[in-house]
Structure formats: structure tokens, C-alpha cells
């Protein structure tokens, strides 16, 4: 009697399908997740370098990814993972999650062994991590005529980096709009305002300063 071929083994077609396509799918899926994370990390307002960081190119060249700045941060605001390419493992902050608390003694910069973080900074007002910008004026509660002002009241440099400027509410004709105004020459980019914004998607964010080839610290 002729026996039928057994189906218990793995056919060549199935082997090729599972052995090649499945790992490829996992790789693509993983790449998609990585790309999603990197898009989040590389968003203009979503990651910042620690206080005292040199211009980006020089910072990445000097930083040895030792993690001492992160260890020195008492609020665990500095992270060591996320960015891609030459920036892999370089310290950064996601201020929407945990802003810089502007420690008076700036321990992260003092802990840096290579000078990637400028240790000459002696005053938190010298820090230049970025600049806060109201990017969603149509969503900002204060600009819609409501008394919010949370970003202003939480600002560590209140009445310096952010002030409130009242103006007539043309929409209602009877109320005032208490507009938060960011002064770029005073804003240090700590991200406290972005962190404090009560909206699900913050109306105010910190944008990285783009000064190619030039450091923000010219003492």
C-alpha cells in the first residue's frame, strides 16, 4: 500500500515564508517603532541637551556618553538613550516629561569630564538650552480669553523670561486677554513652561537653538 507523504514536516515554501518573511516583518516592525521613537526624540521641541552643552557638532564630538551628567542630575531629568547615529546614547532631556530644574550649582555641567558641557557657567541665567515659543496660539487658553497663565506662573525666571501683557479682547469686546510673552534674550530653555502647560498637546514648547558652528556660551 502506497503511503501518503507526511505533512508533519516543514515544506520548503513554508520554510522560506517563515524563515525569511517573518524575520523581515519583525525587522520592519522594529524599524517602524524605532523610527516612531526617533521622530519623537528629534521633534523640534522634544529633546534638548543638558545645561552648558556646546554647539551640537562640537557637543557630540566631545561627549563620551559616560553618563556622569545624568548621574549628577538630582531630578533624573537627563536621559542617555534615544537619539540615532552619531548621537546614540548622548544625554538629552524630554522636558514635556521632566524639565530642567535649574539647580543653582549646575551639577551636571560640573560632572562632565570632557567639557562637552561648559563648566564655566556659574549662573542659571547663563544657560541656553533653547527658547520657549507659543506654537499653538489658537489652542493657548490665555490667548482664547481664559485666565490660565500657568506657563507664566511656573516659570523659574518669572517676569524675566515670560511676562504677561494684557490687551483688548476683540472677540468679546469686553474682556482682556492676558497674553504670555516669551523674551528670548532671557529664556534659558528649561522647559518648565512646556511641562506645566495644561493642554494634552502643549501650546508652548521649547525649540532648540539653531546656531550652527557657534556656541551659546561666549564668556
Order of alpha helices (4+ residues) and beta strands (2+ residues): alpha-alpha-alpha-alpha-alpha-beta-alpha-beta-beta-alpha-beta
